Amino acid sequence: MSILVVLPIELLYEIQLFAASHAFPQTCKSLHEIFRSSPPSYRAQYLIASVESSRVRDHAILTKILRYPICNKDVLDAYFRMTKADSLKRWAPELPRRLFRSLVSKSSTSRSSTSSKRVTEQWTDRDPPLPFLRYLYSCPYLHPPNANSHDGYALTKAVQAGFIPLVQFLLDHGATPHWKNNLPILIAIHHKDLCLVRMLVERIETSKSSQDSKPKGKRRKLEDRVVVTQEMLKAAVKYRAQDIVEYFTREKGCIPDVQTLKLLM
């Protein structure tokens, strides 16, 4: 491998394009640094080579490309300049799990000699992956990705992390919380977050565009995204989220089953 490292970078780039191997840059630290510093234009060429070597069908090309960690806005821009992007516009790619897999709550506990205090840092619309998602949903060469890819994985992870701007963005772009037996809502109930539960259940029309422009005009309530179930109510009772229990019973008219009534006693 030491022989390869002394080769000109341009030749190493050509070798990697010919091999289209994701493992080649990982074989040693020197090669890893060389390819980590590669420009977006080269990375776009590598994606093209990978797609061609895998013989991916047209409808799955963008889905495959988005799964690569090297795929970001600059790389996609370079890719679209090099290919006939218009031919791919008809297919909606999946949202890759990689964009959401590392999301965790920003809550942390700070401790002193006398006490401990839970501190929550607020998510903002500048936190990843929101900037990249805004690009994906506004790019003229892309059909808007499927926000419910992988059984609503993106929304579930956003709710789990308490990433409210991301939750709202996904809901605005077609994500629904009914996947896996309403798992996102059950997670919000576990967190005892009534505002988040409302956001997931209720659908409110605004003039807010998919480009996150400021709301204009009066909001109008629409049909809820999901029907509140007895299982949701039972979970709220189990986690002692009294405000959510009242919301489900009084506002949404959910009637508790026998088991839930016993828990309420």
N, C-alpha and C positions, 0 to 999 in steps of 0.2 A: 504493500500500500504506500510505502514511502516513495516509491518510484512515481506513482500517480501525483503525489502532492507537489512534486517539482515541475510538473507539466504546466504550460501556460493556462491561465484561467479560461481563455476562449476555447481551448481544446477540451478542458474538463467539462465545460458547458455542452459542447457537441457530444461528448461521450454520454452525458446524462440524458440529453434529448434522444439519442439513439436507443439507450437502454430503457428510458422511461421508468426508472426504478425509484421507488420512494425510499429504498434502503441504502442506496449508494451514498447520499450525503451524510448518512449516519455511521459510516464505517470508521471514521476517525474524527477527532476534534478539528483538525485542519480543514478537512473537506466540509465539515459542518459549518465552519465559519465562512468558508468561501461561498457556499450556496445560500447561507443565511443573509449574506450581503448582496445577493443577486438583485438586479433591478426588476421592476414590475414587468417590463417588456419581455425579459427572459422567462420569468415565471409564467407569463401568459403562453409563451411558446411551449413550455413544459406541460401545461394543462392541455394544450392542443395535441401534443404528442401522446399524452396519457390516454386521452379520449380515443385517438386513432388506434392506438395499440390494443385498447380494450374492446374496440368495435361496439361502442355504446350506441344504442338506437337514438334517433333524433329526440324523441320525447323525454329521454332521461339524461341528455347531455348536461343541461344546466344543473340538474339535481346532483350529478356526479361532481361537477366542478365546484359547486358550493360546499361540498364535504371536505375539500382540501383546506388545511389550516392556512396555507399560503394565499388563499383566495380572499382578497379584500377589495375595497373600492378601486384602488389604483390598478390592481391586477385585472379586475373585470373590465375596466375601461380599456386597458391595453388589449385584452382578449376580444372585445367587441370591435375594436379598430382592425384587428387582423382577420376576422371571420365575417361570414354573412349572417350577422346577428338577426336580421329580420326574419330569417327562416325559422328561428327558434321562438319567436314571440307568441306562437299559438299555444304553447304548453306552459302550464303553471308548475314551476319547480317546487320541490319540498323545502321546508325550512330545515337546515341541518341541525342535528342535536348538538353539535359542537359549540354552537353559539350560546347555548343555554346550560350546558352540562355543569359548568363551574359556578353557576349562580348560587350564592348562599346569603343568608340574612346578614345585614350589616350591624345587627345588635351585638353588643359585647358587654361584658361585666368588668368594671374597673374596681379594684379592691384597695382599701387602705388598711391601716392597723386597727381601725375602729369600726369600719363599716364597708359595705359593698354597694355599688350603685350601677344599675343597668343603663347603658348609654346606647341610644340608637342613632346612627348616622343616616341621614336622609338620602334616598336615591334621587338622582336628577336625570333629566332627559339627555344629558351628555355622557352618561355612563354606558359602557358597552353592554349589550350589542345594539343599543338604540340608534346611534348614528349610522351604522351599517344597514340596519333594517330600513331606516328612512330612505337610504339610497336604493335599496332593493325594490321598495314599493313605489318609487318615483322614477326609476330608470326607464327611459323610453324603449330600450331594447329587451326588456323583460316583461313577461306576463306576471302580474302580481303573484308572489309565492303563496302556497296553500298554508294559511295560518294554523290549520288544524292537523298539520303533518304529524305522523307518529302518535296518533290518538291524543292529540292536544298536549304534546310534551312541552311545548314552549310556554303555554299558558300555565300549566301545572307548576313548572319550575319558577316562573315569574311570581306566582302566588306564594309558593313556598318560601321564596326569598323576600317577600314583602316589597317587591319592586313595582310600586304603584304606577309610575309613568309607563313602564313596559306592559303591565297588565292592561292599562287603558289603550295603549297603542294596538295591542293584539286584538282586543275587543273591537276597536274601531275598524280593524281590517278583516273582520269575519271570524275571529276565534270564538268558539262556544265552549262553555264549561261542563257540558254533559258527558264528556268522555270518561270512561272507567267509572261509571256509576257516580257521576258528579264529583269526581275526586278534587278538582280545584276548590269547589265550594266547601267540601268537608275539611280541607286543609285550612281554609279561611275561618271556619267555625272553630277548629282546634286552636287557632291563634286568637280566638275571641275578638275578631275584628269585624264589627258590624258594618262599618263603611265599606270594607272590601267585599263582604257578603252581598250588600246591596248592589255594588258595582257589577258583580258577577251575575246576579239574578235579574236585575232590572235593565231594560233597554230604554235609553232616553235619547230622543232625536235632538241633535244640535246641528248647527250649520258648520260645525268643525269639519274641515276637509281632511282627507287622508294625508295631507302635507302638514298637519298639525298647525293650521292657522288659528287665529283667535276666534272664539265663539262669537257669533253674531245672531241677534234675534232671540226669541223666546224658545225655551225647551218644551218639547211635547213628549209625553209619556207614550210608549209603544207597548206592545205585548212583551211580556217577560221572556228572557232567553230560555229559561227552564221553569218548570213547575216545582214549587217547593214540595218535597216529599216527607213522609213520616220518618224516613231514615235520617234526613237532615235535622229534623226536629229532635229526634232521639239523640243525635250527636251533640246538639246544642245543650240539651238537658244534661247529658253525661259530662260535658266539659264545664258545666255551670256557667254558661254564657247567657245570663238572664235576659239581657237586652236583645240578643238574637232570638231567644225563645219567644219573647213578646212580639218581635217583628214577624216571625213565622206564623204565629197563632192569630194575632190581632190584625195585622196588615195583609197577610197572604192567605189567611183562612185555613191553615193546615190543622187538621184535627189529629191529636195524638192517638196512637194505638194503645192497647192495654198495657204493654210493657213500659211504654213511656209514661203513662199515667201512674204506674207504680213507682217510677223513678221520681216523679214530681211530689209524691206523698212524703 
